[in-house]
């Protein structure tokens, strides 16, 4: 038995659900995998060509749906859907298939609605352009700094005081693609460094964090940044990023993440947040 599929569209504060409600899914395509592009160069002699580069193209998702009732609420549904999918609007699509749920940002590429007579169901087709072709999982967060032991009640002798656990964690990227991370250092810390031990890449920021301050490092495309947050204020710290730093991504499989600080009094946590990225659902 095939798993039910549902689409949840969000554009600003407006939300539209298609599938298993008053809107039925007629057809859809391009949820399985995007296209792959290869840049090749013909060999001067011999056979074939040489691949110079590879890339995953943007994704176009096409969905055909219809309003199930032939009369009640049909005209109101037509007006709402036409306005919802108006040209040049952006949104986020969540796809739920069985127990799986993934989402992707989109731009409206095309919207069509055609009825031959007034008794037809309201049917429409839309094409979504997704510049980033990856379908994302829900946000996941790994805590690098941990505390172990400590005084508990009731307690037995001998007891030990609370202390730091290992300042590393293993994050398993179960997706189909590498994925960027959002790192948060909670002060105090001096010249904090976070490293993906599995690849040898690291990010080091030459700064002193005070208690209550948060250093936020984003490694995503178009959003690479180092921001210091204190209360409701923020400050760009890109200028104090160590030259050896690299805005790394999580590789497929296990990634050993560690951190260190020149201030051994570091007492708060360091977290790594990410979305697993998939080619389809």
Secondary structure, DSSP 4 states (H G I P E B T S, - for coil): -PPPEEEEEEETTEEEEESSSSEEEEEEES-S---EEEEEEE-SSSSSEEEEEEEEPPEEEEEEEEES-SSTTHHHHHHHHHHHT-TT-EEEEEEEETTEEEEEEEEEEEEEE--SSTTS--EEEEEEEESS-PEEEEEEEEE---EE----SS--SS----EE--SEEEEEE-SSB-B--EEEEESSEES-EEEETTTTEEEEB--EEPTT-EEEEE-STT--EEEEEETTEEEE-GGGB-TT-----BPSEEEEEEEE-S-TT--S-EEEEEEEEES--
